[in-house]
Amino acid sequence: MQVNLPHVVSEVEQVFADYEHALLIHDVAALDRWFWYDPQTVRYGVAEILLGGAAIRAYRQRCAPVHPSRRLQHTVVSTFGSDYATVSTEFCADDSDKIGRQMQTWVRMADGWRIVAAHVSLMP
């Protein structure tokens, strides 16, 4: 298996950037499209446990937008072969003194890259 093929890393960096943009502008429809809509999909959030695409979609409909000052740092994209990747990043925003951590597992599906698992947490 080849790790971090440049063209795959580039693809994942782009879909992650597109996801982040959708998050910043609170484009709920786009955010829904980035997640694999399947009962196997998991998103552990700061204050929620979301099991399945339906739960993630319902959460997105009611959650507050992220603060517009959200900034990423220390983002690491790791790809394995052509169809599997992880993205890990830290984030901060002007409305909090906490450091956020975010990890996503991305898989290339027939209709493009999708998040199949995610974890978001905060630390002081």
C-alpha positions, -999 to +999 in steps of 0.1 A: +000+000+000+013+034-009+011+061+017+006+098+009+004+096-028+007+133-038-024+134-060-045+117-034-033+140-006-042+169-029-077+156-035-083+151+002-069+185+011-094+200-014-124+181-001-114+190+035-111+227+025-145+225+008-160+209+040-144+236+062-158+263+039-193+248+042-189+247+080-178+284+082-208+296+061-232+271+077-241+254+044-261+226+060-269+209+026-232+208+017-222+195+051-248+167+048-233+157+014-198+153+029-210+126+053-217+091+042-254+087+047-254+053+063-262+038+097-225+029+101-214+065+101-203+079+135-198+115+146-187+121+182-191+158+188-182+181+217-216+174+234-233+147+213-229+112+201-244+108+166-248+073+152-258+071+116-264+095+087-299+103+098-287+114+133-259+135+118-284+152+094-309+160+122-281+175+143-269+197+114-305+211+110-305+223+147-269+231+156-256+266+158-231+278+132-194+278+141-179+311+150-168+329+119-133+335+134-126+297+134-090+291+124-073+258+118-038+248+128-016+217+127-037+200+100-024+166+090-037+147+060-026+110+058-037+089+029-034+051+025-037+039-011-061+058-033-093+055-014-087+060+024-076+090+044-076+106+078-075+144+085-066+156+119-066+193+128-068+217+157-090+248+157-096+279+177-120+308+175-123+343+191-154+333+211-135+307+232-102+302+249-104+264+243-084+245+217-106+223+195-095+190+180-111+174+150-104+140+133-121+127+103-119+094+084-125+099+046-133+071+021-136+074-016-171+062-025-187+058-060-200+094-057-168+109-043-150+114-009-172+110+021-166+112+059-174+079+075-163+087+110-155+120+129-146+132+163-146+167+177-135+177+211-124+207+231-097+211+257-087+241+279 
